Amino acid sequence: MTDLHHPTIGADALAKLLRNSAETVTLLGPDGRVRYEGGNTEPTLGYESLASLSVEDLLHPDDIALYRAARLEVLSAPGAEVHGEVRVGHRDGGWAWVEFTARNRLDDPDLNGIVLTTRNATDRRRSDRLLAGTAQVLEAIAASRSLDEIVDLVRHLVADQGDVELAALPADVSALAEVLATSSFSAAEEASRLLGLARSSHRVASELRRRALVDDLTGLANRTGFTEALRRHLEGPRRPSAVLLFDLDRFKQVNDAYGHSTGDALLERVADALRRVVRVGDVAARFGGDEFAVLCDALDPGDPEQAAAAVGRRLALALNNATEPESHLRIAASIGISVDDGTGARWRDPEAWIADADHAMYEAKRRGRGRVVLADDTTRRAVGERQRTEVGLRAALDDGSLEVWCQPIVRLSDRQVVAAEALLRWRHDDGRLRSPAEFLQVAEDSGLMGAISVHTITKAIEVAAGWPDRSDLAPVLVAVNLSATQLLADDLVAVVQDALRRCQVQPGRLVVELTEHVLAADVDLVVERLSELRDLGVSLVLDDFGTGWSSLQMVRTMPFDAVKVDRSFIAEMGSDPVADDFVVRIVELLRTLGREVVAEGVEHEEQMVPLRRAGCEFGQGWLFGHPVAVGAFAETYLGVGALGEVG
């Protein structure tokens, strides 16, 4: 029976076995010359036989030192073993990578030499280099390296396979892609894939960067893009230049009345107008919403402020002419301008420069909208004043210096006080009272309106709870005027409910007054909030009717109990028959719609005649009483039966 563990084969069979092995076994003498070879070296090196050749004669010059060190190590002791990889010359002049294991068998009398086992490592080395090169290219793509850098890595990846010299591969991405598509290089397919991935990634990255810097709707720069452009401008040669900042007057009303598609169309018209006004080298941007900016570079050095103001006027005119095609709405804007004289003395920070233009824009709005205002010491002082006002308001909410005053509202038939309008006043340290017109806009801008709303509503309800009962008369109502921000606050209804419950005041004694401008906010949300207040039992009044944009149709559809006719209509009554007739018609129409009517600003007896003739039920004004502090209201106005008459 054959011993499978120790088979015996002949010399010819052994030679055939070695020739068909992936490895070559070579016996070297102590001098490094080949004494015996077993296996086929021709596929790897192109030689039929290595007999009598010295190993060093075959090695790459850069690998001879490695070989000599390995040889010394393996000769150091019987049984020593060394592993490594070297390049061996191919007969055709190329180089093949060979991995080797050398074992010292000088103590074996049958061998008396170094047994060298070798294997062709060229394909594996190529594969390893391809994998390493691929990983390097992928890392570069992931790190968003430039396309030129990635192309250079791909070129090295191809050249490292040994099929082509690096210099023969074009550095242009398109040309390289074409070469790879038509070549038979071993790495061409992988290199083409990587190059395609890099180009695709670069396009995506470019698009993402474009989107990060460009406004999608208008195609103008966005705030980030504008700020980057401004930073580059400040880092370059300084020239007289200006930042213009503007937003569209009453744009929110357009959105609410006509829809966001019309609003977007209007914004696109603004962008078109901007492109017509700006010059080559200028930068136009949309910051978001209806806010736009322009960097005007290289202004007239003789008078850069006038040059910037002229650009602002041209812009205002272009905007005014840019009507929205479907609604035919004309565009108006408040424009603030901040000028840099080019000396580099003022602006070094883009955000500070933008803020200066923003302050000028705020001043343009304060002066009546549709204005062009240059930033100067006055606008900058106004910024300081607004900051001081904000700080003071925050303190006033804590120290009680925000006071509620009341002015009577009377029934015209007998001048009996039926209600009081709660008016907010801010008492300064010097004792002076500031009206809401002086601080409410700052409160809106600084986010204090919510706290002020809670304070005013709570104080007004507390005041009403303290008024004495009048046995034969209905309780006096208290009216509170709310802005859009206050009305649309999420917690408004909860605040009202809490104050009414805590003070034990019936909801019907509270009246909420809203100006026409409040209706220009989110109409659906306004109607929802008004309905919630009505369901609670609170009365609703439309204030300052005739000064805004509301129509009788709006009055009819909104859940108002009463309408206050603005004082501007009442002022000429009693002295101008045309004014008398006009107000009479307004009152008649409002009464036809089922609304009670209050005349504001009644100051003279002569005004009473046409108001009574029109059927106006209620009035408010100095004829009936000035505002007084809440503590004095009951004594001043609730202790008499009829104002102006002794009860």
Helices and strands as residue ranges (DSSP letters): H 11-19, E 23-28, E 34-38, H 42-45, H 55-58, G 61-63, H 64-75, E 81-89, E 95-105, E 113-120, H 122-142, H 147-159, G 166-168, H 173-182, H 188-213, H 223-235, E 241-248, H 251-258, H 260-277, E 283-288, E 291-296, H 304-321, E 333-340, H 350-366, E 372-374, H 377-399, E 402-411, E 416-427, E 433-434, G 436-438, H 440-445, H 449-466, E 477-482, H 484-487, H 492-503, G 507-509, E 510-515, G 516-520, H 523-536, E 539-545, H 552-557, E 562-565, H 567-570, H 577-592, E 596-600, G 605-607, H 608-614, E 618-620, E 628-629, H 630-637
